[in-house]
Amino acid sequence: MTSGFPGRDLRGGFGFGAGSAVQMQYQQRSDGGTAIGAAGLLKRSLTEMERQQQMQHAIYLRSVKQKTHFASPSPVSHISAADLSAASTTTTSSILSSLSSASASVPFVGQGIPNSTTWSFQATFADAEIDSEKKSSMTTRLLELERQLLYDEDEELSISGSAVTSNEWSETMEKLMSPPPPPPPIAAVANLHPLSPSPTTSSTSSCGSSSSCTPSSATPSRQMLLDTATAITEGNQETATANLAVLKRTANPRGDPEQRLTAMMLAALVSRINPPASGSSLPVADVCSAEHQAASHLLYEASPCFKLGLMAANLAILEATKDNPKIHILDFDIGQGSQLASLIHSFSERHRQRSPARPPPCIKITSVSPLQGSDTTNLRIVGDRLAKLAERLGVGLRFNIVNSRTQELNQTTLLCEPGEALAVNFAFFLSRVADESVSTANPRDELLRRVKSLSPRVVTLVEQEMNGNTAPFATRFTEACAHFGALLESLDATATRESTERARVEACLARKAANSIAREGADRVERCELYGKWRARMGMAGLNPVPLGSIVSEPVKLRLSSLRNNPGFTIKEEAAWLGCGWMGRVLTVASAWR
């Protein structure tokens, strides 16, 4: 029978295996005239046994009291007496194995542990008598090894959990924005930071309506993009920096759609990490410039998803204003006037087919610009162009410009007249108007209430289908990856990769993505919503959905079928809305309200 109490850990201060300080104290006792050895425990007097129990109880209480100050959980577990007795003949790897395979863990404090006496019994009991120099040396070596192991782990924890300062991010971003080195082999890239948990490979980035894609073996996966966004959210600079370095090597704004998406999302993440100085107007200026507006309307013409959405809105206006000689259209984002030019053509064609003997309808278009300030030069140019088109088609047209704040919009300021069939067109506009999450004034809902008070025949709404308004950063990024990834793939089917117009369109998309992902508060202008949220918002303003019916859906489907070599454009039809998308993922939604 061995002396000691197996089942307790020397490092936890609980028990005493071979070579422990307390066991050696018993081996050297001489007050009874007999040295107590391995079998001497049975010969002790009642007094000695009580004294031993009291000392054991004191040790236990002292050890527990020490641990009440410890805060961090530790992977370090109990080690048996047999493990300690054999420690002098084991290697470092066997010690690590015994530490990791024990049955229960003990708490420890990371950087606050003293370097010399934390786990030593000699620091707990100054009167402990040590008999064996060899066993004492072994214990010291074990404790020193243990401290090294613990402090190495603590150092890693302190790195991963440290707060990231703006200076550190700035230095990192400067390195990332420098010209990249030549791309490494695919295998080397995979070994740099293998974050993606799935070994599955994919030759395409098409995901339908899902929000993420299967990683590709040849390019950084979308999962790495999502992991990077998560790391940025958590302030994990090490992971974010490593991922951004890999993404930078493989991003290519002139490559395939997946490489273009990587370049677009990389720029957005870098902009999130390294925002412009406080007070800078750059974030808003990027998505409010004349070039951005022109490129946006170029997108509406180049992408079937956007163009078919605008077509559905025009068809809803035609249906709501049929048989009315006076038609008034309020448009809040006239752009280059392409949607209205198409609508004028439709009015002319309908008049020619149905009632050529009657006078043509009188059409009034009012361009409302509550967000464009006092500069109306471009609007007047567009108005002159539309007037010439209407004259050539034999349609009477009046074009007005109203530059007023939302609070000032009413029937008088908007030049509404009795007997007019009023139609209000919101084409990719409302998502750029601030709501209650930005301002307590809630301009978005205020505008809808003002429109409702005009009693329009129809209100058309066309928006991108993306959850990008009140969702947190990580969710917005996930949505943006899926939405813009599908959009870039669809552009790959309609334009060459070397096209100058496509370059302008994708630069526009990159600005939209960066603003939606990287900015917050008033600096975030792009605030797309899902149809369900628009339905709730329109309902709160007193507007009800108008079924589109086959009068709208059938011409849209016919136009889509006329596209040559249509590899994946889709139409999703519901009672109150029509969705246009790519490979099953809806990208734009058109709806009508009254």
N, C-alpha and C positions, 0 to 999 in steps of 0.2 A: 504493500500500500504506500502510495507516494504521499509526501507531505504537501499541502497546498489545496487549492480549491479550483478544480477545473471548471471550464465553462465561462470564465470571465476573461476580459481582455486586459492585458498589461497596459495598453495605450489608453484605454478608457478609464483606468484607475479602479477597476472593479475586482479583479481576481489575481491569483498568484500562481503561476506555473513554475516549472523548474527554472531556477536562476533568478527568481524575483527577490526584491529587497526584503520583503516581510518574511518569506520563507527562510532566508539566510539568517534573519534575526533569531528565529526559533532554533536554528541549528547551533547557534553559539550561546544559548542561554546556559548559565552555570549556577543560578541561585538555588537550584534544587540539588546541586552536587552531581547531577547526571546530565551529560550532553544528550540532547534530544535529536535523534537522527531520523532516518526514514520511517522507522517503526516506533519512534518514541512518542507519537501522539496518543497511544493507548495507555501510557504510563503516567500521564500528567495528572496532577491533582485537580480537584474541583475548582480551586482558586485560580489555577493557571488557565483552565478552560474558560472560566468566566471572563478572565482578563483578555484572553484571545478573542472571545466573541465581542467584547466591548470595543477592542481595537478594530476588528473587522467592521463593526457597525459605524465607527467613526470614519474609517476610510471610505465606506460607501456614501455616507452623508457628505463628506468633503468633496468626493468626486462628483456627486450630483449637483452640489452647490456650484462647482466650477462650470458645469455645463449649462446652467441657467443663463449664462451670459453669452452663449453661443447662438448665432443666428442662422448660419447657412447650413443646409443639409450636406452631408458628406457621403461620398461613395465608400469611405473607409469603414470596414465592418469588423466584427469580433474575430479574434484569432485564438485558436485553442492552445492549451498548455503543451500539447504534443508538438504543435507547429513551432512554438518558441524553443522547446528543448532541442529541436532539430535545426534550428535556424543557423547555427554555426557551420553547418555543412551544406546549406542550400545556396543557390545562386540568387541574384537579384530578381530574375524572372520568376523563380518559384515563390519568392516572397510576395511579388505582385499578384501571382495567381491565388495565393491563399487569402490575400486581402480582398480580392474581388469576388471570391466564391463563398464567403462567410454568410451567416444566416440573417444578421440584423445590422443596421447601420447606426453609427453614433454621430451626433452633430459636432461640428467644429466651426471655429471662426477663421475666416480667411487671413486677411492681412493684419489682424489684431493679435495674433498669437505670438507670445514672446519666443525668441529664437532658441532658448536653451533649456527651460525647465517646465514646459507646458505639460508634457506627458510623463515626466520623471517622478517616481515615488520619493526620490531624495528631496525634491522640492516640497513635497507634501509632508513628509516626516523627517525632520532634521536629526532625530535620534536613532534612525535606522542604522543598524550595524551590519556592515557588509564584510562577509568572510572571504568570499572567493573572488580574487582579482580577475580571474579568467572570466567568470560569469558576469561580473560587473562590466568588464570590457565589452563582452558580447552584447549586453543590454544597451550600453552606450552607443555601440555601432548600429544596433537596430533602431534606436531612437533617432540617431542622426540621419539614417537612411529614410526613416518615416518623415522627418521634417522636410527633407529635400523633395520627397514625393508630394507632400501636401502643398508646399510652397510653389512648386512648379504648376500644380493645378490651380492654385489661387491666382497665379500670375496670368494664366490663360483666362480665368473668369474675369479678372479685372479688365483685360483687353476687350473681351467681347461685350462686356456690360458697361463700358465707359461711355460718358456723354460725348457726343461729337460736336466739336466747335465749328463755327463758320469758317475760321481760318483753315482748319484741316480740310473741310470740304473744298474750299477755294483752291488750296494747293493741289488737291486731287484732281479737280476739274481742269486746272491749267495743264496738268500732265495729260489728261484724257483728250483735251482739245488740240494738243500738238499733233503734227502729222504722224499717222500710225506707221509702225514697222511693217515689213512684208508679212502677209498672212502666213501663219504656221501651218503645218500639215494638219489634216482633219483629226488624226489621232492625238496630236499634241494639244489641239484646242479642246478636245474632249477631256483630256487629263488635267487641264488647268483648273477647272471648277465644275465637276460633274454634279450639278444640282438637280437635274431633272431625274425624278424617281422612276420614270418609265423607260425601259429599254427599247420600246417600240419605235420603229422608224417609219417615216412617211415621205412619199415623193411629191406630195402636194400639200398646200396650206389651206385648202378649202375645208371649212368646218360646218357648213350649213348654218343652222341657227344656234349652234353651241358657242360658248364664250371663250373657249380655248381650243387649241389644236394639239395634235400629237406631235412631239418634237421631231425634228428632222436631223438625220445623222450628219448632213453636210453643212448645216447652218445652225446658229444658236436657236434653240427652241423658244417658242412663246412662253414656255414654262420658266425659262431663265429670265425673260422679261418680267414675268409676274413675280418671281422670287426677288428680283432686284427692286421692284416697287415695294414689296413687303419689307425688305431690308432697309430701304430709305425711310419707310414709315416708322420702323423700330429704332432708327438711328444706328444701324449696324454698318459702320463705315467700311469695315474690312470686307464683308461680303459684297456690299454694293460696288465697291471699287473694283474687286476682282471680276465681278460679272460685267460691269461696264467696259472693262478692258477687253474682255472676250467679245462682247457685242460690237465694240468699235472695230475690231479686226475683220469682222465678217459682214458688217453693214455696207450696203452699196445702194445709194439713191438712184442708180441707173441699172440695177440688176433685175433679178426676177421679183415678183410681188412680195415674196417673203423677205428678201434682202431689203427691199424698199421700205417695207413695214418696220424692219429692225432699225433702219436708219431714222425713220420718222419717230419711233418710240424712244430711241436712244437720245435724240435731240430733246424730246419732251422731258425725259428723266433728268438730263443734264440741266435743263432749264429749271426743273423743280428743285434740284439740289443747289444750284447757283443762281438764284433769282437776281434781277437787276436791283440797283440801289433803291432804298426807300424813297418814295415820292416820284420815281421815274414814270413817265407816261408811256414807255416803250411797250409794255404788255398790251395795253388797249390800242395803241397806235398800230401795232402789227395787224390786228384784225379789223381796223376801221379805216385803213388807208384806201386810196383810190385804186391802187393795184390789186389789193385784196378783193375789193368789191367787183372789179372787172373779172378777176380770175374766178370768183365765186359763180358769176353768171356764165362764164365759159364752162364751168363744171356742170351747170344745169343743162347746157346744150350737149356736152360731150357724153354724159352718163345717162343711159336709158332709164335708170332708176329715178333720177331727178326729173328728167324730161317727161316721163310718163306720169309722175306725180302732178306736175304742173298741167299736163293735159287733162287729167281727171278733174282738177279744180276748174278749168275752163268749161268742161262739159257740165259740171254742176251749176255754174253761173248761167250757161245757155239755157239749161232746163228751168231754172228758177225765174228767168226773165223772159221766157217765151211769150209772144203775143203782146208785148209791151212796147209802145212806140218811143217811150222815153226811158233810157237806161242810164243809171249813174253807178260808176264803179269807183270805190275807194281802194287805193292800193298803197300799202305802207312800205313797200320796198320795190320800187319799180325797176331798179337796176338799169340795164341797157334796153329795157322795154320789149324783150323778145316774147315774153308770155303774153303781153297785151297785144303785140302785133299779131300773134297767132289768133287771139280772141277776136280781133277786128276782122281778120280773114273769115272766121267762122260766122260772125254776124252777117257779113256780106253774102256768104254762100247760103245761109239759111234764108235770107230775104230773097235772093234770086230764085231759090227753089220753091218757096212757099207762097210768096205774094209779090211777084215782080211788078204787078200793077199798082201796088200801094207805094207811098213814099218810103224811103229807107228809114230805119230807126235812127233816132237822134241819140248819140252816145256821148256821155260826159265822163271824162276820166279825171279824178282828183288824186294827185300824188301827195300823200301826207308824209311829212318828214319830221317827226318829233325828235329824232335822234341825230339829225344831220346838220344842225346849226343853221346858219344863215346863208351858206353857200348853195345856191340853186342852179349854178351854171350848167352842170351835167343834166339836171332834170329838164331844163329848157331845151337843151339840144335833143334829148330823147323825145320831148313833147313835140317839137317841130318835125322830127322824123315820123312820128306816129300820125300827125296831122296830114302830112303828104301822102302817107300810105292810105289813110282813110279816104282822102280826096280821090286818089287813083281808083279805089274800089267802089266809089259811089256811096260812101257812108258819111253821114254828118258827124263831126267830132269836135268837141270842145275839151280843151286840156287846161287844167288849173293846178296850181301848186299852193299847198297850205303848209306853212312852216310854223307850227304852234306846239306848245307843250301839251302833254296829255290832259292836264286839268282844264285846258281851254277848248278842247274838242267838243263841239255840239253841232246841232243842225245849222246854225247860223255860220259859224266859222268854217264848216265843211261845205258850205254852199249847197245844201240840200234844198230841193224844191218839192212842192206838192205834186203828186201824180207820178213821181219817179219810182221805178223799180230799182231799189238800192241793193247793191251787192258789195260786200266787203271781202277783200282778198288778203289773207295772211300767208304769204309764201316764204317759208324759211326766215321768218321775221320774229315771231313771238318768243322763240327760244333765245333771242338776243336781248330781250327786254328783262330787266331785273325784276325779281319777285320778292316775296316776304323774307326769304333767306338772305337777301342783300340789303334791303331797305324796308323800314317800317311803313313807308309810304306805299309800298307794293305797286309799282307802276304797271306791272303786267295785269293784275286783276282790275286795277283802275281803268286801264284801257279797254278791257273786255266789257266792263260795266257801261262805259261810255258808248261803246259800239252797240250794246244791247238796247240802250235808250233811243237809238236811231231807228229802231224797228226795221231792220234790213230784211229783204226777201231771203237772203242766204249769206252766210259767212263761211268762206272756204279756208281750210287750214291744211297746209302741207309742211311737214317737218321730218327731220331725220329721226329714225326710231332708235334711240340710244338713251340709256339711263345715265345722264351726265350732269344733273343739276344738283340736287341735295345729297347725292350719294357721297360717301367718303372717298378719299384719294385712291385707295387700293381698288375699290369697286369701279370707280370711274376708269381707272387704267385697264382693268380687265375688260370692261365694255368697249373701250376705245380700241384695244387690240383686236377684238372680234369684229367690230364695226368697220374700222379702217382697213383691216386685213381683207375682208370680203370686198370692200369698195375698190381697193387696189387690184385685186384679182379681176374684178369686172372691167376695170379700165384696160387691163392687159388684153382683154378680148375685143376691145373696140378701137384701140389706138396702138401705134407702134411705140416701142420703148424709146426710140430716138426722137419722137415728136416734140417739137418746141411747145405746142399748145398743151400737151400732156405734162411737160415739165412745169408749166405755169399752174396747171390744175393741181398737181401734187404738191407744189410749194404752198398753194392755198390750203390744201388739206393738212399739211404739216403745221401751218400756223394755227389752224383750228384745233388740231390735236394738242399742240403745246399749250394753248390757252385753256382748253378744257381740262387738261391733266395737271398742269404745273401751277396754275394761278388759283387764288382764293379771293373771296370778297368781291369788291367792286371791280377788281382787275380781271375777274373771270367773266368774259362776255358770252362765250359759247356755253349755253346751258340747255342742252337738248333734254327732252323728256320722252318717256314711253307714252303710247296712246292712252293707256289707262289713266295716267295722271292728267293728260289733257282733257279727257272726258270728265274727270272730277272737277277740274278747274273751270271748264266751260259751263258745267252744270251749276256751279256756285254763282256764276255770273248770270244765270237765267237763260242760257242757251241750250237747246235740246238737239240731239243728233238728227240729221235728215238722211233717210235711206238713199243710197246712191242708185241702186237698181241697175238693170241691164243697160239702161240708156247711157250710163257712164262706163260700166265695166266692159261691155262688148267692144266699143271702139278702141279702148285701151288694149285689150287682148289682141284685137286685129292688128293694131300698130306693132305690138311686140312680135307677133308672128311674121310680120313683114321684114323683120331684121334678118339680114343674111348671116348664116353661120352662127346662130344663137346657141352658145354652148352651155348657158346656165342661168339666164335671167328668168325670173319667176314672178307670177302675180298671185297674191293671196287676197281673196275677196271675202269680206264680212258684210253684215247688214248695213253698218254705218261707216265703214272705211274700206279703203283699197290700198293694199301694200305692194310695193315693188321691191324686189330683192335679187340676191345672187345666191345660187345653190341652196335655196330654201331659207336663207336668212333675210328677213325683211330689213331693208335699209331706209326706205322712205314710206310715209303713210299720208294719204290724202283723205280728208273727211269734209263733210258739210254740216252746217249748224244753222239753227234759226231760233 
